[in-house]
Amino acid sequence: MYSVNKLDEIKIRIAAIEVLRALKEIYSYEQLSKMLGLQIPVISRYINGHVLPGISRSEFILSKFGTEIVSSILKEKVEIIDLENKIFKITEAATDPLILKIASQIVFNNHKSQRIDKILTKETMGIPLATMIAQAFGVRLIVARSRKEMGVDKFIEVRRIFTSGTYSYLYVPRDIIKKRENIILIDDAIRTGSTMRALINICKVAGAKPLGAYSLISVGDITDRLASEFMFPVISFYRI
């Protein structure tokens, strides 16, 4: 068990305020009062930054309303072009500061009792969310690339296999992930699971341990299937 320090607690409490401010854009104070079981003046003091909610109340707000807010914003910002072929436009959603801030704090809250050593993602659209999550944990961000980085001699090289049977390669420098490090995997969208499986394989080759995987968007039940396959949480904030 990894102990939560004072700074981590403050991050969680501030994240709860950000969620309340986002909720205020959708609901009235009266509605928030009923939802939270709190008096309106208390909620107002939180939203206006005069008082920080306690850690237990902050965790309640994040767990109950954080994902709901991210999902509702994503629903408005993701443009579905061809669902049958899993084609949608995510650029606006993947770079929205409010989405990234709240989502990163939800991930942090989910794993605050674990030691997290690195955040691993694939270029390019997963980088903004992965950066925010790495910042929340105060750890290094690792980006798997489709080409070998110049000046690096040794790489972990894994295949990213597509449903068609074709494949490409992902590379990370060999010494950048250590044995027995705990890793969180991030992607902007999970359509077939090919990228996430490749990131998991990078961890296997390095001898590291994935503790969870997150994406902004997923299609169908792919996150459920990946979670059953690899026996750790695979979570998306908006499923289409």
NORDAHU-V71337 format. One line per field, one symbol per residue. ss: DSSP state (A for helix, B for strand, O for the rest). phi: phi as a letter, one per 20 degrees, with the letter a starting at -180 (. if undefined). psi: psi as a letter, one per 30 degrees, with the letter a starting at -180 (. if undefined). Layout:
BEGIN
ss->???
phi->???
psi->???
END
This chain:
BEGIN
ss->OOOOOAAAAAAAAAAAAAAAAAAAOOOOAAAAAAAAOOOAAAAAAAAOOOOOOOAAAAAAAAAAAAAAAAAAAAAAAOBBBBOOOOBBBOAAAAOOAAAAAAAAAAAAAAOOOOOOOBBBBBOOOOAAAAAAAAAAAOOBBBBBBOOOOOOOOOBBBBBBBOOOOOBBBBBBBOOOOOOOOBBBBBBBBBOOOAAAAAAAAAAAAAOOBBBBBBBBBBOOOAAAAAAAAAOOBBBBBBBO
phi->.dfeefffffgffffffffffffffddffffffffemcfggffffffemfcefffffffffffedffffgffffgfdedeebfgeldbecgfffcfgfgffffffffgffcfededdbddbdfcfefgffffffffemceeddfdecfffndecceccedeeffnfbcddccggeedefmfecdecbfbdednffffffffgffffmecfdaccbfcbdmdffffffffdmbfccdebdd
psi->kkkkleeeeeeeeeeeeeeeeeeffelleeeeeeefhlkeeeeeeeeggfkklleeeeeeeeeefeeeeeeeeeeffkjjejeeghklkfeeefgjeeeeeeeefeeeefgfgljkelkklkkeffeeeeeeeeeefhlkkkjklflkkkfkeklkklkjklfffllakkkkkegfklkgkkkkkklekjefgeeeeeeeeeeeefgljkflkkleklkbgeeeeeeeefhlkjklfkk.
END
